[in-house]
């Protein structure tokens, strides 16, 4: 079963140097309607009086996404197996899981703010892809720290425990070997919509594999970041790239230096997996750059490349950008001006 998870440790994400009222991506979506069914599965399970009946109802209603939750998140086998209700009972009566459920309720309440932001982002998606795929159901649950977001077919699953915030007792108790401090710092609700939109868009709108060479990675991830510009245009850039404010300020101030290292190291066309991972993978920093460099510096440079290209081509729309294939990436690269 192929699905598209956004794992909290992996996921992704400068400033437009123009004011909001000049942002061409801040389009009017007030006349666009989206119909998404939101369901708090975590609350349903923990308040259930009959877990066998609840399990059947959830499977009949949500199908594959519920099956993924039971099998991949809770590691209980199939939702249709005999005895799954006993494993669910052990889950909802577990002291740690009850504490997570209480924290989720305290932090998110009725989830109205989250739903509004997600709806707004999908209105922007529909603006660019009127006949595109929209989610039918979005389920909120406790993934037991497996996945932040999962997109599969017409459904999205969101593990709310992954966004409780670094000051949560639950997050503080996570083992540092599996969840180092730099990851815990980003386990906050402000990054959730970014994760949702990236997961859904990559699963349904990007049919290309990640290129093998460094420049291909620059453009590939730059396109993803520009997609976030388009779908959540009023979100802060440091949120879109999953940085802190200080981290964004560092890459903005050191863009020329980052580019100089890339050029002088002659890695622009390398296919060395380790080099590519250093610049695009998550971590506490970007290896090979000076102290203070945040992770995924390559994504920032790629984002800037695509932004420069779209500035040179103001009539180009998001679907046209996404249709540009790796064999044509050099035309995007040629637009890049690190001194902008």
N, C-alpha and C positions, 0 to 999 in steps of 0.2 A: 504494500500500500504506500504510494508516494504522496507525501504531503509536504508543505513548506513551513517549517518552524523557524521562528526567530528566537534563537537562544540568547539569553540576556548577555552572555559574555562575548557574543560575536557581533552583535549588531552594530551600528555604523554612524557616524554622521558628524561663513565668512560674511562677510557682510556685503550687501549689495551696493554699498556706498551711495545709495540714493534713498531719499525719504520714502515713507510708505505711500504717500499720495502720488509718487512717480513710478511705483512698482507696476509694471505692465501685467504682472501675474496676479495682482489683486483684483480679480474680475468679479463681476456681480453674479452671484449664484442664488440670489433671494427667490427667484422664480423657479428654481429647480427642486424637485421633490425626490427624496429617497425613502424607501420603505425597508427598514431593517428591524428585525425582531431581536430584541435584547432579552437575555434570560440569565438569571443569577443561579447557575447550577449549584454553586457552593452552598447557598442558602437553602435551596431545595433539598439537598442531601442531608444537611445538618438538622433540618427541621422535620424530616420525614418520619412518619409514624409506622410506615410499612416499606422498608427498603426494597423488598422483592418487587412490590408493585411499582415503586418509584423507578427502579432500574428498568423495568419493562417499558414504562411510560416514556422515559427519557430516550431509550433506544428506539422505540417506535417513532418518536417525534423527531429526533435529531440524527439518527442513523450513524453515518461514518464518523462524524466529529465526536460523538459520544463514545463510539467504539475506540477511537484513538485516545480519548481521555482515559478510559478504563484500562486499556492495554498498554499504552505508551507512557502515560503520566503516572497512573496509580500502580502499574505493573501487576494487574489482577487477572491477566489473561483476557479472554473475550467476555463482553457484556452478556453474551448468550450462554455462557457456561453455567453448569449446575454449581450452586454454592457461592456465586459471586456476591449475593446479598450478605453472606457471612463476612466476606472480606470487606465489604462496604461498611458493615457494622463496626468492625475492628478499626476502620479508618475514622469514622465519625465519633467514636468513643475514645480514641487515642488522645491523651492529655496534650501532647504537642500540637496535634492537628486542631484540637479545640481552641488552643491559644492562637494559632494562625487564623482560624475562622473569626475569632473575636477581634483580632487586629484588623482583618480585612473589613469587617463591619464598621469598626471605629474610624478607619482611614477613608473609606469610600462611601459609606452610607448607602443611599439609594442609587449611586452611580450616575446621577443626572448630569453632572458636569462632564464626565467622561463621555457619555452618550452624545451630548451636544457637540463636543469637539470632533468626535468620530463622524457624526452626521455631516458636519460642515466640510470635513475633508472629502467625504464621498460625494458631496455635491460638486466639489471641484473636479473630482475624477469624472463624474458624469458630464460636466461641462466640456471636457476634452474628448471623452469617449462616450457619446450619447447612447450607443448600442453596445457598450462594453459590459463586462461582468460585474455585477454588484452582489455583495453578500446577502444571503437570505436571513441567516441567523448569526448572532454573535453571542457566544456563551462565556460567562465569567465563572472562574472556578479557582481552586487551589491545585496547581499542577505538581505539588510537592517538589518545587524548585527544579523542575525538568525543563520547561520551556516558558519563555515570556509570551510569545504569540505563535499560534499555528494557523495556517490557512490551508483549507482543503475543500476542493470543489466549491460549493456555495456557502461554506461556513467558515467562521473564524472562532478560535478558542483563545482566551486570554487568561493567563495565570496571574491573578491579582497579587499573590504573595510575592511575586518578583518585583513589585512596584511599591512596597510598603515603606521604603525610605531607610537610609542608613542608621537613623536613630531608633528604629523599631527594635525592641528586644529580640524579636524573632530573627531579624537580619543580623544583629550583633552576635547571636549565638551560632550562626552558620560557620562551619569549620573553615579557617583561613586557607588551608591547603586547596580546597575546592572552590572557595569564594574569597579570593584575596581582596584587600581593602579597596583597591582601585575599581573593582567590580561592584562592591557594596555601595560605594559612593554614587553610582549611577542607577541604583535600583530604586528609582523614584517615579512617581506617577507622571511627572512632566515629560518623560520620554516615551510614554505608552503609545500615543497617537502616531509618533514617528515609527515605532516598531510595527504597529498595525498596518500602516499604509505601505511601508516597505515590504512587509511579508505578503500582503495581498497583491501588490503591483508586480512583484517579482514572480509570483506564482501564476498570475493570469495574463500579464502583459509583456513579459520579457521572455522571448523564446530562444535567446542565444545563451550559449555557455560562456562562462568567464574566460576571456582570452588567455593564452598561455604566456604572453610576453608582458613586460612591464608597462609599455605604453598602452597596450590593450586594456590592462587593468585600470590605468589612469582614466581612460575614457569611459569604460564600462561603469565604474563606480561614480565617475563624474555625472554620467547620465542619471544614475539612481538618485544622486543628491539633487540634481536639477528637478527631477520628478517631485521631490519633497518641496522644493521651492514653489512648484506649481500647485501642489495639492494642499499645502498648509502655508500659504504665502505670508501670513501674519505671524507665524511662529518665529521665535528668535533663532538665529543661525547656530548658536552654540548648542541649542536643544536638537536641532536637525542633525547635527554631526555627532551628537552624544558626547559633547565636551562640557567642561566647566567654562565659565566666562574667562578665567585666566588662561585656560588652554587655548581657547579661540584667539585671544589677544596675542598669545605667543606665536601661533602660526601666521597670523596676519602680519605681525611685526617682522617675522623672519622668512616670509615667502621667498624673497630673492635668494636668501642663503640656502633654503631647502632646495630650490631649483638648481643652484650652483653646485651643491653636493651631488645631485642626481646627474647633472651633465658631466662634471669632472670625474665622477666615478664610472662613467660610461656604462650605466645600467639601464638606459632608456629602452633598449631593445632586448635586454636579457630575458631568458626564460628560467633563470635560476630560481627554484621554488623558495629557497630560504630568503633570498633578497626580496622577492615579491611579498612573502609573508611578513617580513620586517616592516615594510612600508604600508601594508594594507590590513594586516591582522591586528587583533586587539591586544592590549597589554598595558603596562604602566607607562610606556614611552615608545618612541620609534628608534630602534637600534640603528646606529650609524650616524645619528644626528646629535648635535650638542645637548648637554644636560638641560632639561626643561622642556624638551620637545615632547608633545603629547603623542599618543599612539595614532596610527592610521594617517600619518602626514601625507601619504600618497593620495588618499581620498580627498584631502583638502585641495591638493594641487590639481587633481582631476576635476573637481568641482569648479575650480577657478577656470580651467581650460574650457569646460562646457559653457560656463556663464559668459566667457569672452566670445565664444563662438556664437551664442544666441544673441549677444549684443550686436554682433556684426550681421546677424540675419534676423531682424526683428519681425519679419513676416512668418517665420517658421514656428509651427505649433508643436506642442509636446509629442503627439503621435509621429510627426515627421522626424523629430529628433530621435525618438526611440527606434525608428525604422532604419536608421543609419547602421550599417553592418560593420564589423571589425575591419573588413577590407577597405573601408572608406574612412577609417578613423583619422588618417593623416590630415584630412581637411579640417577636422576639429582641432587637432594639435597645432596646425599652422596659425590658428587665431590667437593662440595663447600669448599674453603679454604680462610677465610677472611683475612689471613695474606699474601696472594700472592701479 
